[in-house]
Amino acid sequence: MSPGGRALVASAQQEARGLNHSYIGTEHLLLGVLVQRPLPGMTLEQARLEAEALVGRGEGEPPEGQLPFTARSKKVLDLAVRDAHPGEVEPEHIALSILREGEGAGFE
């Protein structure tokens, strides 16, 4: 994974924690993409509001340490690795893989 890809995953974890979620879902990956790269027709602030409206806020503080990925977010990352092969995963690969996966809160 490229430095940009790693930064995206770190941003996704921060976004998940900001919503008090104990997992990293496709919605958090999308927010991580937007932290790293702008997307046409979508702002980070708008996406944060829509993610919160769609999945809500978690109750209580998220656990310490690394948050686990959901099955869908793992699939998105796997697709991104395949798309990037033999190169490194960049934020663009993850954004396109969210679209290719076609389900989950990050797609909606």
Secondary structure, 3 states (H helix, E strand, C coil): CCHHHHHHHHHHHHHHHHCCCCCECHHHHHHHHHHHCCECCECHHHHHHHHHHHHCCCCCCCCCCCCCECHHHHHHHHHHHHHHCCCCCCHHHHHHHHHHHCCCCCCC
